[in-house]
């Protein structure tokens, strides 16, 4: 395994030019976009590791190979002819919240906007695996995208693997539509993997190869990237399912440069969304200057989609700090501060917004 050479920088040093270049290629969802149950495609967060591949749908084929009884070569029409499932799924980048860590990893400089909830349509992966006939001894499935480049001086196609159990979940899809339309180029056209409940790095875009393997996959994106590490020589633990999180729609109106919020005194409804990939969201609390109260919860859109919440605040003139934190059904709760790791992954600290009431 190639050693990952991670660069760190203090938040006080600001964003580097190469990070700014990444931020212009990728984008987050403005938090006011949480007002929509289903995120419009243009608002949904986007992270592209390398270049968007040029794909001709008429000649594209998905190859299913490896430790199987029958190999497959499938066209777009073949995939679309199979039983279809449509579901709302919230995706979040594993690096969401990275800029709040100090020191932080030099990478995509995410604030809190690397999220989105889309309506995805595709065919369950397990149907493909059943048709292939997975042989005894198989342990994982490797997914290869058409995107290729260098990361930490390692040239590779973007690849990730999943255990067979995760691949056979009924909600794990080979997705070809987003919000009722064919996948846009930036979201993986013509086909992508969709793994509900997991951070977004798992849902490989521009999918071209599926290989069933009899030993753990050791590609770069699996064993070097997306790890909870404390230092470069720490093998760490793999990033997997989404940690519990609530975010609020910043109330009132913003200052253009600082985004500082201003609201008028009186009744203010604070709203937001909460989600979790390990257990259902059990509740959300709202803190007003450190005093916590339960928010009112709305039903979840779907098992792996975010859940709306709201809180009525009697806003009094002055300076206030509004916060929110979610709890899941297993008792997990958003921490008050960042839990530091080298790559800046899984930072689900509670969300706070400073507000001036006039």
C-alpha positions as CSV (number, residue, x, y, z in Angstrom):
1,X,0.0,0.0,0.0
2,X,1.3,3.4,-0.9
3,X,1.8,5.7,2.1
4,X,-0.5,8.6,2.1
5,X,1.3,11.9,2.3
6,X,-1.3,14.1,3.9
7,X,-0.7,17.9,4.2
8,X,-2.2,19.8,7.1
9,X,-2.8,23.5,7.5
10,X,-4.1,25.6,10.4
11,X,-7.5,27.3,9.9
12,X,-5.8,30.5,10.7
13,X,-3.7,30.2,7.5
14,X,-6.8,30.3,5.3
15,X,-7.7,28.3,2.2
16,X,-4.9,27.5,-0.3
17,X,-5.2,28.2,-4.0
18,X,-5.3,24.5,-4.9
19,X,-8.2,24.1,-2.4
20,X,-10.0,27.0,-4.0
21,X,-9.5,25.4,-7.4
22,X,-11.1,22.2,-6.0
23,X,-14.0,24.3,-4.6
24,X,-14.8,25.7,-8.0
25,X,-15.0,22.2,-9.6
26,X,-17.1,20.8,-6.8
27,X,-20.0,22.4,-4.9
28,X,-22.1,22.1,-1.9
29,X,-25.9,22.6,-1.3
30,X,-26.8,26.0,0.1
31,X,-28.3,25.2,3.5
32,X,-31.5,27.1,2.5
33,X,-31.9,24.2,0.0
34,X,-33.0,22.1,2.9
35,X,-36.5,23.7,2.4
36,X,-37.0,21.2,-0.4
37,X,-37.9,17.6,0.5
38,X,-36.1,16.5,-2.7
39,X,-33.0,18.6,-3.6
40,X,-33.1,20.1,-7.1
41,X,-30.3,18.5,-9.1
42,X,-28.4,21.7,-9.5
43,X,-28.3,22.2,-5.7
44,X,-27.3,18.7,-4.8
45,X,-23.7,18.5,-3.5
46,X,-21.1,17.3,-6.0
47,X,-17.6,15.8,-5.5
48,X,-15.7,14.7,-8.6
49,X,-12.2,13.3,-7.8
50,X,-10.8,13.5,-11.3
51,X,-12.5,14.5,-14.6
52,X,-16.0,13.9,-15.7
53,X,-15.5,11.0,-18.2
54,X,-16.9,11.3,-21.8
55,X,-19.3,8.4,-22.2
56,X,-21.2,7.3,-25.2
57,X,-24.4,5.6,-24.0
58,X,-24.8,3.7,-27.2
59,X,-21.5,1.8,-26.9
60,X,-21.2,1.8,-23.0
61,X,-21.3,-1.6,-21.4
62,X,-21.2,-2.8,-17.8
63,X,-19.0,-5.8,-17.3
64,X,-19.6,-8.2,-14.4
65,X,-16.7,-10.6,-13.9
66,X,-14.6,-12.4,-11.3
67,X,-15.6,-15.2,-8.9
68,X,-19.0,-15.9,-10.7
69,X,-20.5,-18.7,-12.6
70,X,-21.5,-16.5,-15.6
71,X,-19.9,-13.2,-16.6
72,X,-22.2,-10.5,-18.0
73,X,-21.9,-7.6,-20.4
74,X,-24.9,-5.3,-20.1
75,X,-26.0,-2.3,-22.1
76,X,-28.0,0.7,-20.8
77,X,-31.1,-0.9,-22.2
78,X,-30.3,-4.2,-20.5
79,X,-30.1,-2.4,-17.1
80,X,-33.3,-0.4,-17.7
81,X,-35.2,-3.5,-18.6
82,X,-34.7,-5.0,-15.2
83,X,-37.0,-4.6,-12.1
84,X,-36.8,-1.0,-11.0
85,X,-36.9,0.7,-7.6
86,X,-37.3,4.4,-6.8
87,X,-36.3,5.8,-3.4
88,X,-35.4,9.0,-1.7
89,X,-31.9,8.8,-0.3
90,X,-29.8,11.4,1.5
91,X,-26.1,11.5,0.5
92,X,-23.4,13.2,2.4
93,X,-19.7,13.5,1.6
94,X,-17.4,12.0,4.3
95,X,-15.4,15.2,4.3
96,X,-18.4,17.4,5.2
97,X,-17.4,19.8,8.0
98,X,-13.6,19.3,7.3
99,X,-12.9,23.1,7.5
100,X,-13.9,23.1,11.2
101,X,-11.0,20.8,12.1
102,X,-7.8,22.4,13.2
103,X,-5.3,21.6,11.8
104,X,-7.2,20.4,8.7
105,X,-6.3,18.2,5.7
106,X,-5.5,20.0,2.5
107,X,-8.4,18.7,0.4
108,X,-11.8,19.8,-0.8
109,X,-12.6,22.6,1.7
110,X,-16.1,21.6,2.8
111,X,-18.1,23.7,5.2
112,X,-21.4,22.0,6.1
113,X,-23.0,21.9,2.6
114,X,-21.9,18.6,1.2
115,X,-25.3,17.0,1.4
116,X,-28.4,16.4,-0.7
117,X,-31.5,14.2,-1.0
118,X,-32.5,13.0,-4.4
119,X,-35.1,10.5,-5.8
120,X,-33.0,7.8,-7.3
121,X,-34.2,5.1,-9.7
122,X,-32.3,1.9,-10.5
123,X,-32.3,-1.8,-10.3
124,X,-31.2,-3.7,-7.2
125,X,-27.6,-5.0,-7.4
126,X,-28.5,-8.3,-5.9
127,X,-30.5,-9.3,-9.0
128,X,-27.4,-8.9,-11.1
129,X,-25.4,-11.0,-8.6
130,X,-28.0,-13.7,-8.5
131,X,-28.0,-13.9,-12.3
132,X,-24.2,-14.2,-12.3
133,X,-24.1,-16.9,-9.7
134,X,-21.6,-15.9,-7.0
135,X,-19.2,-18.7,-6.3
136,X,-18.3,-20.0,-2.8
137,X,-15.3,-18.1,-1.4
138,X,-16.3,-14.7,-2.7
139,X,-16.0,-12.0,0.0
140,X,-16.3,-8.6,-1.7
141,X,-17.4,-6.9,-4.9
142,X,-15.2,-4.2,-6.5
143,X,-16.8,-1.3,-8.4
144,X,-14.7,0.6,-11.0
145,X,-15.7,3.9,-12.4
146,X,-14.5,5.4,-15.7
147,X,-12.9,8.4,-14.0
148,X,-9.1,8.1,-13.8
149,X,-6.3,10.3,-12.3
150,X,-3.6,10.7,-9.7
151,X,-4.0,11.1,-6.0
152,X,-0.9,11.2,-3.7
153,X,1.1,10.2,-6.8
154,X,-0.9,7.0,-7.3
155,X,-2.5,6.7,-10.8
156,X,-5.8,4.8,-10.7
157,X,-9.4,4.6,-11.7
158,X,-11.8,5.4,-8.9
159,X,-12.6,2.1,-7.3
160,X,-14.3,1.0,-4.1
161,X,-15.4,-2.4,-2.7
162,X,-18.3,-3.6,-0.6
163,X,-18.9,-6.8,1.3
164,X,-21.4,-9.2,-0.2
165,X,-23.9,-8.6,2.6
166,X,-24.0,-4.9,1.8
167,X,-24.3,-5.6,-1.9
168,X,-27.3,-7.9,-1.4
169,X,-29.3,-5.3,0.6
170,X,-32.5,-4.6,-1.4
171,X,-31.9,-0.9,-1.3
172,X,-28.4,-1.1,-2.9
173,X,-29.0,0.0,-6.5
174,X,-27.4,0.4,-9.9
175,X,-29.0,3.8,-10.4
176,X,-29.6,5.4,-13.8
177,X,-32.1,8.2,-13.0
178,X,-32.0,11.1,-10.6
179,X,-35.2,13.1,-9.8
180,X,-36.9,11.3,-12.6
181,X,-34.4,12.2,-15.3
182,X,-31.4,10.3,-16.7
183,X,-28.3,10.8,-14.5
184,X,-26.6,14.1,-15.5
185,X,-22.9,13.7,-16.6
186,X,-21.6,15.1,-13.3
187,X,-23.6,12.6,-11.2
188,X,-22.4,9.5,-13.0
189,X,-24.1,9.1,-16.4
190,X,-25.1,6.5,-17.5
191,X,-24.9,4.4,-14.4
192,X,-23.7,4.7,-10.8
193,X,-23.8,2.6,-7.7
194,X,-26.0,3.9,-4.9
195,X,-25.4,2.6,-1.3
196,X,-28.0,4.2,1.0
197,X,-26.8,4.9,4.6
198,X,-23.1,5.1,3.6
199,X,-21.1,8.2,3.0
200,X,-21.0,9.3,-0.7
201,X,-17.5,7.9,-1.5
202,X,-19.1,4.4,-1.6
203,X,-21.6,5.2,-4.4
204,X,-19.1,4.9,-7.4
205,X,-20.1,7.0,-10.4
206,X,-19.6,6.3,-14.1
207,X,-19.7,2.6,-13.3
208,X,-18.1,0.4,-15.9
209,X,-16.9,-2.8,-14.1
210,X,-18.2,-5.0,-11.3
211,X,-15.8,-7.7,-10.1
212,X,-16.6,-10.3,-7.5
213,X,-13.4,-11.1,-5.6
214,X,-12.3,-13.7,-3.1
215,X,-10.0,-11.5,-1.0
216,X,-10.2,-7.9,0.4
217,X,-9.7,-5.2,-2.1
218,X,-6.6,-3.0,-1.4
219,X,-7.0,-0.2,-4.0
220,X,-6.1,3.4,-3.1
221,X,-9.6,4.7,-2.4
222,X,-10.2,1.7,-0.1
223,X,-7.1,1.4,2.0
224,X,-5.3,4.8,1.8
225,X,-8.2,7.3,1.4
226,X,-11.3,7.5,3.5
227,X,-9.8,6.3,6.7
228,X,-10.2,7.6,10.3
229,X,-6.4,8.1,11.0
230,X,-4.5,10.0,13.7
231,X,-1.2,10.1,11.7
232,X,0.3,9.0,8.4
233,X,1.5,5.7,9.7
234,X,-1.8,4.9,11.3
235,X,-3.8,2.4,9.1
236,X,-6.9,3.7,10.8
237,X,-10.4,2.5,10.5
238,X,-12.5,2.6,7.3
239,X,-15.1,5.3,6.8
240,X,-18.5,3.6,6.2
241,X,-21.9,4.7,7.4
242,X,-23.1,8.3,7.9
243,X,-22.9,9.6,11.5
244,X,-26.0,11.2,13.0
245,X,-26.4,14.9,12.1
246,X,-28.8,17.8,12.2
247,X,-28.4,21.1,10.3
248,X,-30.5,24.2,10.4
249,X,-31.6,26.5,7.7
250,X,-30.0,29.7,8.8
251,X,-32.8,32.0,9.8
252,X,-33.3,35.6,8.8
253,X,-31.2,37.3,6.2
254,X,-27.4,37.2,5.7
255,X,-24.5,39.6,5.3
256,X,-23.1,39.1,1.8
257,X,-19.5,38.5,2.9
258,X,-19.6,37.0,6.4
259,X,-23.1,35.3,6.2
260,X,-23.9,36.7,9.6
261,X,-27.6,36.4,10.2
262,X,-30.1,39.1,11.2
263,X,-33.8,38.5,12.2
264,X,-36.6,40.7,13.4
265,X,-37.8,40.3,17.0
266,X,-40.8,38.2,17.6
267,X,-41.9,34.7,16.5
268,X,-39.3,32.9,14.5
269,X,-39.6,29.4,13.2
270,X,-36.2,27.6,13.1
271,X,-36.2,24.7,10.6
272,X,-33.8,22.1,9.4
273,X,-33.1,18.4,8.6
274,X,-31.6,15.5,10.4
275,X,-30.3,12.1,9.0
276,X,-28.3,9.1,10.0
277,X,-26.9,6.0,8.3
278,X,-26.6,3.8,11.3
279,X,-30.0,4.0,12.9
280,X,-33.2,6.1,12.5
281,X,-33.2,9.7,13.8
282,X,-34.9,9.7,17.2
283,X,-35.0,13.5,17.8
284,X,-33.5,16.9,17.5
285,X,-32.8,19.5,20.2
286,X,-32.4,23.2,19.6
287,X,-30.2,25.3,21.8
288,X,-30.8,29.0,22.3
289,X,-27.8,30.5,24.1
290,X,-27.0,27.1,25.6
291,X,-30.6,26.3,26.8
292,X,-31.8,23.2,25.0
293,X,-35.4,22.2,24.0
294,X,-36.9,19.5,21.9
295,X,-37.7,20.3,18.3
296,X,-40.9,19.1,16.6
297,X,-40.2,16.2,14.2
298,X,-41.7,15.5,10.8
299,X,-41.9,12.0,9.4
300,X,-38.9,10.9,7.4
301,X,-39.3,10.9,3.6
302,X,-38.0,7.3,3.5
303,X,-35.8,4.9,5.5
304,X,-32.5,6.5,4.2
305,X,-33.7,10.1,3.7
306,X,-33.5,13.1,5.9
307,X,-36.2,14.1,8.4
308,X,-37.5,17.6,8.8
309,X,-37.7,19.4,12.2
310,X,-38.8,22.8,13.4
311,X,-38.8,24.9,16.6
312,X,-40.7,28.1,17.5
313,X,-38.4,30.8,19.0
314,X,-39.6,34.0,20.6
315,X,-36.6,36.1,19.4
316,X,-35.6,39.0,21.8
317,X,-33.4,41.8,20.6
318,X,-29.7,41.2,21.0
319,X,-27.0,38.8,20.1
320,X,-27.8,35.0,20.2
321,X,-26.3,31.7,19.4
322,X,-28.6,29.1,17.9
323,X,-27.5,25.4,17.9
324,X,-29.0,22.1,16.9
325,X,-28.1,18.5,17.6
326,X,-29.6,15.2,16.6
327,X,-29.9,11.9,18.4
328,X,-30.3,8.5,16.8
329,X,-32.3,5.5,17.9
330,X,-29.1,3.8,19.2
331,X,-28.3,6.8,21.5
332,X,-25.7,8.4,19.3
333,X,-25.6,12.2,19.5
334,X,-23.8,14.9,17.7
335,X,-20.8,16.1,19.7
336,X,-20.3,19.7,20.7
337,X,-16.9,19.8,19.0
338,X,-14.9,18.1,16.2
339,X,-13.5,14.7,16.8
340,X,-10.2,15.2,15.0
341,X,-8.7,12.8,12.4
342,X,-6.0,13.3,9.8
343,X,-8.2,13.3,6.7
344,X,-11.0,15.4,8.2
345,X,-13.6,12.6,7.9
346,X,-17.0,12.2,9.5
347,X,-17.0,15.5,11.4
348,X,-20.6,15.6,12.6
349,X,-20.2,18.3,15.3
350,X,-23.4,20.1,16.3
351,X,-24.4,23.1,14.1
352,X,-24.4,26.6,15.5
353,X,-25.4,29.9,13.9
354,X,-24.8,33.4,15.4
355,X,-27.8,35.7,15.0
356,X,-28.5,39.3,15.6
357,X,-32.1,40.1,16.6
358,X,-33.2,43.6,15.8
